[in-house]
C-alpha cells in the first residue's frame, strides 16, 4: 500500500471516529489487530458492541466506499468480531456491523455516511 493511500485511510478513520463519537458512540479500540486481521473501530452504542469498517474514497470512479466491503471482508469481520469478544470476555446484548463512508470533497468539506447494521 502506498504512503498516500495509507494517509487517506488514516484520515478517513479519524473523521469516522469523530463522527461516531459525535453520535454518542464510545470507542473501545481503534485498529484492533490479531493474527487473523484488523478491525478499524470497535465501539459501544448503549448495550451493543459495534464493529465498524471505515472506507474512504477520493472519488466515485470505483463506486461507493461501502461497495468495497464484499463477501470476503464481511466474513473476515465476523471472524474478527468473534475473536475480539472471546479475547475481551465481553458478552453484549447485541453485536452490530456498521460501515462508515468518508468522501473528502473539494474545498475542504468531507461527506460522511454512517450505515448502521450494514450486514
Protein Blocks (a to p, Z undefined) as FASTA:
>chain_A
ZZklmmmmmmmmmmmmmmmmmnopacfbghiacfkbccfbacdehjaccdddddddfbfk
nopfklmmcfklmmmmmmmmmmmmmmnopacfbdcdddddddddehhiacddddehkZZ
